[in-house]
Amino acid sequence: MTVMENLEMGAFIRRDNYKKDIEDVFKRFPRLLERKNQVAGTLSGGEQQMLAMGRALMSKPSLLMLDEPSMGLAPILVDQIFDIIKEFHASGTTILLVEQNAEKALAVADRAYVLESGRIALSGTGHELAESDKIKKAYLGG
């Protein structure tokens, strides 16, 4: 499937005004517009991540679950992905984020949990955990 076909599939359950939504995805991810006729499996890792987010957003979800959205991305793309996460949160979309980049994750989190061996070791607001000496030492290089 091409990039365009993937985006159209994302809007499959809600066909209303999906063309405007595709335009919005292309504004957020201009690289996808350049690649709209390319087979999705041939995209770079960063482009595939952009496409996955774009496809998910086409369905206008009330909850967006993201698993390691920064994994393998160049720092500039990581910043872009987290800016977009902030935008979606500000627009009312609830986001469940699993992320290895603790600094970025805590900066956007209303609520955060630290898991150790499958159990909740710490919890609090993103700000509280970002300021925690234990978290700084273990996860933020401080």
C-alpha positions in Angstrom: 0.0 0.0 0.0 1.2 3.5 -0.7 1.4 6.4 1.8 -1.9 7.8 0.4 -3.7 4.5 0.7 -2.5 4.1 4.3 -3.9 7.5 5.2 -7.2 6.8 3.5 -7.4 3.5 5.4 -7.0 5.5 8.6 -10.2 7.4 7.8 -12.1 4.3 6.7 -14.6 4.3 9.5 -15.3 8.1 9.2 -15.4 9.2 5.6 -16.6 12.7 6.4 -14.2 15.4 5.3 -11.2 13.0 5.2 -9.6 14.9 2.3 -9.1 18.0 4.6 -7.6 15.7 7.2 -5.2 14.3 4.7 -4.1 17.8 3.9 -3.6 18.5 7.6 -1.4 15.3 7.9 0.7 16.6 4.9 1.0 20.0 6.6 2.3 18.4 9.7 4.5 15.9 7.8 5.5 17.5 4.5 7.8 14.6 3.8 4.8 12.3 3.5 3.4 14.6 0.7 6.6 14.1 -1.2 6.2 10.3 -0.8 2.4 10.0 -1.2 2.6 7.6 -4.1 5.5 5.5 -2.6 5.0 2.1 -1.1 4.9 2.5 2.6 7.3 -0.4 3.3 10.1 1.4 1.4 10.0 4.5 3.7 12.8 5.3 6.2 12.1 4.5 9.8 11.3 8.1 10.6 9.0 8.4 7.6 7.2 5.2 8.7 6.7 6.6 12.2 5.2 9.8 10.7 2.9 7.7 8.5 1.8 5.6 11.5 0.9 8.7 13.5 -0.7 10.3 10.5 -2.8 7.2 9.8 -3.9 6.9 13.4 -4.9 10.6 13.5 -7.0 10.2 10.4 -9.5 8.3 12.5 -9.9 11.3 14.9 -9.3 9.2 18.0 -10.3 10.2 21.5 -7.4 8.1 22.7 -4.0 7.8 20.9 -1.7 5.1 22.1 2.0 5.6 21.2 4.7 3.0 21.8 8.2 4.4 21.6 7.4 7.1 19.0 11.0 8.4 19.2 12.8 5.1 18.8 15.4 5.2 16.0 14.6 8.8 15.0 17.0 11.7 14.4 16.9 14.3 17.2 15.1 16.9 14.9 12.4 14.3 14.2 12.0 13.5 17.9 11.4 17.1 18.6 8.8 17.3 15.8 7.0 14.1 17.0 6.8 15.5 20.6 5.6 18.9 19.3 2.8 17.0 17.5 2.0 15.0 20.6 1.6 18.3 22.5 -0.7 19.6 19.8 -3.0 16.6 19.9 -3.1 16.7 23.7 -4.0 20.4 23.6 -6.8 19.6 21.2 -8.4 17.2 23.7 -7.0 13.9 22.5 -6.0 11.6 25.4 -2.5 10.2 24.9 -1.1 7.0 26.4 2.6 7.2 25.8 5.2 4.5 26.4 8.6 6.1 25.8 12.3 5.4 26.6 13.2 9.1 26.4 12.2 10.0 29.9 13.0 13.7 29.6 10.8 14.2 26.6 8.0 11.9 28.0 7.9 13.7 31.3 7.8 17.1 29.6 4.5 16.3 27.9 2.9 14.1 30.6 0.1 15.1 32.9 0.5 11.8 34.8 3.5 9.5 34.7 4.4 6.0 36.0 7.8 4.4 36.3 7.7 0.6 35.9 10.4 -1.7 37.3 10.0 -5.4 36.6 6.4 -4.9 35.5 5.4 -3.1 38.7 4.7 0.6 39.3 7.8 1.8 41.2 6.9 5.6 41.1 4.0 7.7 40.0 3.1 11.4 39.9 2.7 14.3 37.6 5.2 14.6 34.8 6.6 17.6 36.5 6.9 15.9 39.9 8.8 13.0 38.4 11.0 15.2 36.3 12.0 17.1 39.4 12.5 13.9 41.5 16.1 13.3 42.5 15.6 9.5 42.2 14.4 9.9 38.6 17.0 12.5 37.7 19.8 10.1 38.9 18.4 6.9 37.3 16.9 8.2 34.0 17.9 11.8 33.3 21.6 11.6 33.8 21.5 13.8 36.8 
